[in-house]
Amino acid sequence: MKENDKGTTGRVEVKDRIIRQALKSFADHGIKSVRMDDIANSLKISKRTLYEIFADKETLLTECLLYHKK
């Protein structure tokens, strides 16, 4: 059970890092010009990891807006 907690905690941390990087990228370069590849590369994570957490760019953008609103 402890391993599962670690996995969940790690996933939440990765999700938070992705959202913060995406917000910065969207602000710096505009939403249309930022690709999922760009975000994955800037965080040094695989696209697969990114797409396991966020199904698509629209979902990521929605999460970014909710995060920013908090």
Backbone as a printed PyTorch tensor [residue, N CA C, xyz], in Angstrom:
tensor([[[  0.8190,  -1.1920,   0.0000],
         [  0.0000,   0.0000,   0.0000],
         [  0.8660,   1.2600,   0.0000]],

        [[  1.9970,   1.2190,   0.6510],
         [  2.8850,   2.3760,   0.6510],
         [  3.4040,   2.6850,  -0.7460]],

        [[  3.6710,   1.6460,  -1.5470],
         [  4.1490,   1.8600,  -2.9130],
         [  3.0990,   2.5730,  -3.7400]],

        [[  1.8480,   2.2030,  -3.5550],
         [  0.7610,   2.8440,  -4.2860],
         [  0.6570,   4.3210,  -3.9180]],

        [[  0.8300,   4.6210,  -2.6160],
         [  0.8010,   6.0110,  -2.1830],
         [  1.9290,   6.8140,  -2.8180]],

        [[  3.1150,   6.2050,  -2.8960],
         [  4.2490,   6.8760,  -3.5380],
         [  3.9620,   7.1450,  -5.0050]],

        [[  3.3840,   6.1650,  -5.6760],
         [  3.0610,   6.3210,  -7.0870],
         [  2.0590,   7.4290,  -7.3090]],

        [[  1.0570,   7.4800,  -6.4510],
         [  0.0260,   8.5100,  -6.5670],
         [  0.6160,   9.8830,  -6.2830]],

        [[  1.4370,   9.9690,  -5.2490],
         [  2.0660,  11.2440,  -4.9000],
         [  2.9780,  11.7110,  -6.0280]],

        [[  3.7620,  10.8030,  -6.5820],
         [  4.6560,  11.1480,  -7.6800],
         [  3.8970,  11.6340,  -8.8960]],

        [[  2.7800,  10.9860,  -9.1720],
         [  1.9490,  11.3650, -10.3200],
         [  1.3690,  12.7630, -10.1350]],

        [[  0.9480,  13.0680,  -8.9110],
         [  0.4060,  14.3960,  -8.6230],
         [  1.4850,  15.4550,  -8.8030]],

        [[  2.6970,  15.1480,  -8.3720],
         [  3.8080,  16.0860,  -8.5330],
         [  4.1260,  16.3200, -10.0030]],

        [[  4.1270,  15.2490, -10.7860],
         [  4.3930,  15.3770, -12.2250],
         [  3.2790,  16.1970, -12.8820]],

        [[  2.0490,  15.9210, -12.5210],
         [  0.9110,  16.6600, -13.0840],
         [  1.0500,  18.1510, -12.7680]],

        [[  1.4270,  18.4620, -11.5410],
         [  1.6040,  19.8580, -11.1310],
         [  2.7380,  20.5170, -11.9150]],

        [[  3.8510,  19.8050, -12.0980],
         [  4.9700,  20.3430, -12.8870],
         [  4.5480,  20.6140, -14.3270]],

        [[  3.7750,  19.6940, -14.8990],
         [  3.3100,  19.8600, -16.2810],
         [  2.4310,  21.0910, -16.3860]],

        [[  1.5070,  21.2470, -15.4640],
         [  0.5950,  22.3870, -15.5080],
         [  1.3610,  23.6980, -15.3820]],

        [[  2.3010,  23.7570, -14.4460],
         [  3.0650,  25.0010, -14.2740],
         [  3.8910,  25.3340, -15.5100]],

        [[  4.5190,  24.3190, -16.1130],
         [  5.3100,  24.5440, -17.3260],
         [  4.4100,  24.9470, -18.4890]],

        [[  3.2700,  24.3050, -18.6010],
         [  2.3380,  24.6320, -19.6860],
         [  1.8420,  26.0720, -19.5490]],

        [[  1.5050,  26.4780, -18.3420],
         [  1.0690,  27.8610, -18.1230],
         [  2.1410,  28.8550, -18.5670]],

        [[  3.3820,  28.5720, -18.1870],
         [  4.4910,  29.4490, -18.5770],
         [  4.6540,  29.4720, -20.0970]],

        [[  4.6160,  28.3000, -20.7060],
         [  4.7710,  28.2150, -22.1620],
         [  3.6400,  28.9130, -22.8940]],

        [[  2.4140,  28.7040, -22.4370],
         [  1.2580,  29.3500, -23.0680],
         [  1.3660,  30.8700, -22.9480]],

        [[  1.8060,  31.3540, -21.7960],
         [  1.9490,  32.8010, -21.5920],
         [  3.0710,  33.3780, -22.4520]],

        [[  4.1700,  32.6540, -22.5620],
         [  5.3340,  33.1470, -23.3100],
         [  5.1570,  33.0780, -24.8270]],

        [[  4.5260,  32.0080, -25.3120],
         [  4.5020,  31.7600, -26.7540],
         [  3.1110,  31.7250, -27.3820]],

        [[  2.0900,  31.7370, -26.5590],
         [  0.7290,  31.6520, -27.0870],
         [  0.2540,  30.2030, -27.1400]],

        [[ -1.0150,  30.0230, -26.9260],
         [ -1.5820,  28.6760, -26.8430],
         [ -1.4160,  27.9060, -28.1460]],

        [[ -1.6850,  28.5560, -29.2580],
         [ -1.6330,  27.8530, -30.5460],
         [ -0.2390,  27.3780, -30.9240]],

        [[  0.7750,  28.1230, -30.5540],
         [  2.1200,  27.7660, -31.0050],
         [  2.8090,  26.7400, -30.1050]],

        [[  2.2840,  26.4880, -28.9200],
         [  2.8900,  25.5130, -28.0200],
         [  2.3400,  24.1250, -28.3410]],

        [[  3.2640,  23.2000, -28.5880],
         [  2.8710,  21.8180, -28.8720],
         [  3.0930,  20.9590, -27.6330]],

        [[  2.4030,  19.8550, -27.5690],
         [  2.5960,  18.9230, -26.4570],
         [  4.0500,  18.4540, -26.4360]],

        [[  4.6460,  18.2890, -27.6070],
         [  6.0690,  17.9230, -27.7060],
         [  6.9470,  18.9420, -26.9780]],

        [[  6.6360,  20.2180, -27.1740],
         [  7.4220,  21.2840, -26.5520],
         [  7.3800,  21.1770, -25.0280]],

        [[  6.2000,  20.9260, -24.5010],
         [  6.0390,  20.8180, -23.0510],
         [  6.7940,  19.6030, -22.5300]],

        [[  6.6260,  18.4700, -23.1930],
         [  7.3250,  17.2480, -22.7750],
         [  8.8380,  17.4490, -22.8210]],

        [[  9.3340,  18.0460, -23.8920],
         [ 10.7800,  18.2710, -24.0290],
         [ 11.3130,  19.2180, -22.9550]],

        [[ 10.5720,  20.2680, -22.6580],
         [ 11.0450,  21.2400, -21.6650],
         [ 11.0990,  20.6310, -20.2620]],

        [[ 10.2540,  19.6370, -20.0060],
         [ 10.2490,  18.9770, -18.7040],
         [ 11.1190,  17.7200, -18.6800]],

        [[ 11.6560,  17.3710, -19.8570],
         [ 12.4600,  16.1590, -19.9900],
         [ 11.6850,  14.9120, -19.5630]],

        [[ 10.4280,  14.8540, -20.0280],
         [  9.6020,  13.6670, -19.8260],
         [  9.1800,  13.1730, -21.2070]],

        [[  8.7270,  11.9400, -21.2650],
         [  8.2980,  11.4060, -22.5550],
         [  6.9030,  11.9060, -22.8990]],

        [[  6.6160,  11.9090, -24.1900],
         [  5.2600,  12.2740, -24.6200],
         [  4.2530,  11.2870, -24.0470]],

        [[  4.6700,  10.0390, -23.9310],
         [  3.7750,   9.0250, -23.3810],
         [  3.3490,   9.3950, -21.9620]],

        [[  4.3000,   9.8150, -21.1430],
         [  3.9810,  10.2390, -19.7790],
         [  3.0080,  11.4030, -19.8030]],

        [[  3.2650,  12.3580, -20.6550],
         [  2.3930,  13.5260, -20.7710],
         [  0.9800,  13.1120, -21.1710]],

        [[  0.8820,  12.2430, -22.1670],
         [ -0.4330,  11.8150, -22.6460],
         [ -1.1210,  10.8340, -21.7000]],

        [[ -0.3870,  10.1960, -20.8010],
         [ -1.0230,   9.3630, -19.7780],
         [ -1.7300,  10.2280, -18.7430]],

        [[ -1.2190,  11.4240, -18.5320],
         [ -1.7950,  12.3240, -17.5400],
         [ -2.8440,  13.2400, -18.1630]],

        [[ -2.5820,  13.7240, -19.3660],
         [ -3.5120,  14.6030, -20.0770],
         [ -3.7980,  14.0120, -21.4520]],

        [[ -5.0460,  13.7330, -21.7260],
         [ -5.4370,  13.0640, -22.9720],
         [ -5.0820,  13.8800, -24.2060]],

        [[ -5.1710,  15.2120, -24.0840],
         [ -4.8800,  16.0790, -25.2260],
         [ -4.5970,  17.4900, -24.7330]],

        [[ -4.2620,  18.3520, -25.6510],
         [ -3.8980,  19.7280, -25.3200],
         [ -5.0790,  20.4890, -24.7160]],

        [[ -6.2640,  20.2080, -25.1980],
         [ -7.4590,  20.8820, -24.6770],
         [ -7.6730,  20.5360, -23.1990]],

        [[ -7.4770,  19.2760, -22.8520],
         [ -7.6090,  18.8560, -21.4550],
         [ -6.5480,  19.5410, -20.5970]],

        [[ -5.3290,  19.6050, -21.1040],
         [ -4.2540,  20.2790, -20.3900],
         [ -4.5820,  21.7540, -20.1950]],

        [[ -5.0720,  22.3960, -21.2240],
         [ -5.4210,  23.8170, -21.1310],
         [ -6.5210,  24.0350, -20.0960]],

        [[ -7.5150,  23.1670, -20.0860],
         [ -8.6040,  23.2680, -19.1010],
         [ -8.0510,  23.1550, -17.6870]],

        [[ -7.1720,  22.1900, -17.4720],
         [ -6.5510,  22.0210, -16.1500],
         [ -5.7030,  23.2350, -15.7810]],

        [[ -5.0260,  23.8200, -16.7520],
         [ -4.2270,  25.0210, -16.5070],
         [ -5.1120,  26.1810, -16.0530]],

        [[ -6.2350,  26.3330, -16.7000],
         [ -7.1580,  27.4100, -16.3340],
         [ -7.7100,  27.2150, -14.9270]],

        [[ -8.0540,  25.9790, -14.5890],
         [ -8.5420,  25.6820, -13.2470],
         [ -7.4640,  25.9170, -12.2120]],

        [[ -6.2310,  25.5330, -12.5100],
         [ -5.1010,  25.7330, -11.6210],
         [ -4.8600,  27.2320, -11.4130]],

        [[ -4.8990,  27.9800, -12.4870],
         [ -4.6650,  29.4280, -12.4020],
         [ -5.7600,  30.1240, -11.6040]],

        [[ -6.9700,  29.6260, -11.7430],
         [ -8.1160,  30.2260, -11.0380],
         [ -7.9900,  30.0560,  -9.5190]],

        [[ -7.3720,  28.9300,  -9.0790],
         [ -7.1660,  28.6970,  -7.6420],
         [ -6.2120,  29.7150,  -7.1270]]])
